[in-house]
Amino acid sequence: MAVSKRLLFPLLMVGSSVLSVAAFPLKVLSQGSTPVVDGGSQMNLWQGIVLGFVQGATEFLPISSTAHLKAVPVALGWGDPGVAFTAVIQLGSIAAVLWYFWGDLTRVLTGAWIAIARKDYRATDFRIAVGIAIGTLPIVFLGLLVKYLFKEFYENTVRSMTVIAIVSIVMALLLGLAEIKGIKERNFEKLTVNDGILMGLAQALALIPGVSRSGSTLTAGLFMGLERETAARFSFLLGIPAITLSGLVELKDLLEVGTADSGMPTLIAGTISSAIFSYLAIAWLVKFLKTRSTWVFVWYRLIFGIAILAGLSLGVLENI
């Protein structure tokens, strides 16, 4: 039976991710790699492109890009690419979301500026802009705490494969509950500042690998009564400041430390790959949620988490 265009992208993503996690490390692809990668300096160009695909295909779907960027390369025998590499190639995802939502973004910013000039603080665009601004604060604050006060604990404990697996399963159950309980009535014009604050708090949970920034905000949006498409679109706009700041901070640190000669081309390749597949993922998800539920992601996350736990118990995966 032929595969429909609607299912082509998710099938490609699911096949590449789940099979990688469930399978033994592919030794052919892992030649020359080290157990721990620092900013992509020990990775080759092909690995950077593949991880760019993983980042792009999972950043805006509610399945956790951080979890996949940790689990997939570990399963392939490439080692953990590290927080810096992960954050920097997210800049490709930001380029994609800016490209796709440029019209919405300019409308909101222009509308907010006009509302301020007219002192019309009840205007929809003003409420959305304020909601995004305030909603960004929790993840920025907690992100700085993690980076400068709890970095060692975060790297050695929170980013473990066991945590990723358990959190993926828990978030799958919460998304399923939101799908059942959410009334899904409010559209983009009915967004409020409170929506930005609550979704911002949910977004901050994404600092835990396996939560998924898109997944936590989409789940919160459904619980708050937003339509699926509205929750997704607002989630994308809300994520622009947080993902941009994270990527720029890590890029600044990498440039200060310096990378090997092979590091920068790998980062560039990964970022470009991330941008391409992020755009495809956004376009697909927005269209998908107009007519379909999020249950495919609920089941995917359950399978993903169980596959990791199985791999750990069988000794196929290392709990790093």
C-alpha positions, -999 to +999 in steps of 0.1 A: +000+000+000+014+034-010+025+058+018+006+092+017+025+124+016+010+133+050+028+103+066+061+105+047+079+130+070+069+114+103+077+079+090+111+091+080+117+107+114+104+078+134+123+052+114+156+070+117+153+076+154+136+046+169+155+021+149+188+038+158+179+037+195+168+000+194+197-012+173+233-020+182+258+007+175+267+009+138+305+005+138+309+014+102+295+049+109+314+054+142+349+051+129+372+078+143+346+091+168+352+095+206+329+087+235+324+123+243+323+151+217+332+187+225+314+211+203+315+189+173+353+191+170+357+153+170+328+147+146+330+143+108+309+162+083+285+133+077+278+130+114+271+167+117+246+166+088+228+136+103+226+153+137+214+184+120+186+163+105+178+148+140+177+183+155+155+197+127+131+168+126+126+168+164+130+204+176+094+215+168+077+182+171+066+173+207+092+145+211+123+163+225+152+172+202+176+172+232+167+136+240+171+125+204+204+144+200+217+125+230+201+091+223+206+087+185+244+094+184+250+073+215+231+044+199+251+049+167+283+047+187+293+083+181+291+094+217+274+124+233+278+155+211+275+177+241+254+206+252+274+232+232+270+214+198+234+208+205+227+244+213+246+259+184+229+238+157+196+250+172+203+283+155+194+265+122+160+258+138+156+294+147+164+305+111+137+281+099+110+293+124+118+329+115+115+321+078+082+303+083+066+326+107+080+359+095+046+372+086+031+364+120+062+377+138+063+411+120+025+414+125+027+408+162+057+432+167+042+459+145+008+455+161+023+457+196+042+489+187+010+505+173-009+494+204+017+510+226+016+543+206-022+543+209-022+530+245-044+502+235-031+476+259-060+452+252-050+447+216-044+411+206-009+417+192+002+436+223-011+408+246+008+381+225+040+402+225+039+407+263+031+371+268+061+360+248+084+384+266+073+374+301+070+337+291+107+337+281+119+348+315+115+315+334+136+294+309+162+321+307+165+324+345+166+286+351+189+281+321+215+305+336+212+287+370+219+254+353+248+268+332+267+286+359+257+268+392+246+233+384+264+225+352+283+194+365+251+179+381+232+186+349+258+171+326+264+140+347+230+132+361+201+151+345+213+143+309+216+106+315+198+081+292+177+068+321+163+103+329+156+108+292+137+075+289+116+081+321+108+117+313+098+108+277+073+083+290+059+107+316+055+135+291+038+111+267+012+103+294+007+140+301+002+149+264-023+121+261-042+134+291-042+169+277-055+155+244-084+139+263-092+167+287-085+198+266-115+216+252-095+230+222-118+260+216-096+292+218-079+304+186-049+327+180-070+359+184-081+348+219-045+345+234-038+363+266-008+374+286-016+346+311-012+321+282+023+334+276+031+331+313+018+296+318+033+283+286+065+300+295+066+281+328+059+249+308+087+258+284+112+260+313+106+223+320+123+216+287+157+221+304+152+185+315+162+163+285+132+143+273+106+169+282+106+186+248+101+224+247+075+219+220+059+190+238+056+208+272+042+240+257+018+221+234+006+200+264+001+232+284-018+249+256-042+220+252-048+219+290-056+257+287-082+251+261-062+263+230-068+247+196-041+223+186-028+245+157-030+277+179-010+260+207+016+249+182+020+283+165+022+301+198+047+275+210+069+282+180+068+320+185+074+316+222+105+295+215+122+320+193+139+341+221+148+312+243+164+290+215+182+320+200+197+331+233+208+295+241+224+290+208+242+324+208+255+319+243+270+285+235+283+298+201+301+326+220+316+301+244+328+279+216+344+308+197+362+319+228+375+284+235+381+276+198+375+245+179+396+221+159+399+227+121+373+201+115+349+215+142+336+246+125+327+229+091+309+203+111+290+229+131+281+248+099+269+216+082+249+206+112+233+241+114+223+241+077+209+206+079+190+216+110+175+247+093+163+226+063+146+199+083+133+223+109+114+241+082+100+209+068+089+198+103+072+231+111+053+231+078+042+195+083+032+199+119+011+230+114-008+213+085-011+181+105-026+196+136-053+214+116-071+181+112-053+155+133-047+148+170-014+145+189-018+108+196+009+098+171+034+117+192+020+102+225+026+066+211+060+076+196+073+090+229+061+059+248+080+037+222+110+059+223+113+058+261+107+021+263+132+014+236+159+033+255+151+015+288+153-018+268+186-008+253+200+001+287+188-032+303+202-053+275+235-034+276+231-021+241+231+015+253+254+032+279+238+053+306+259+083+298 
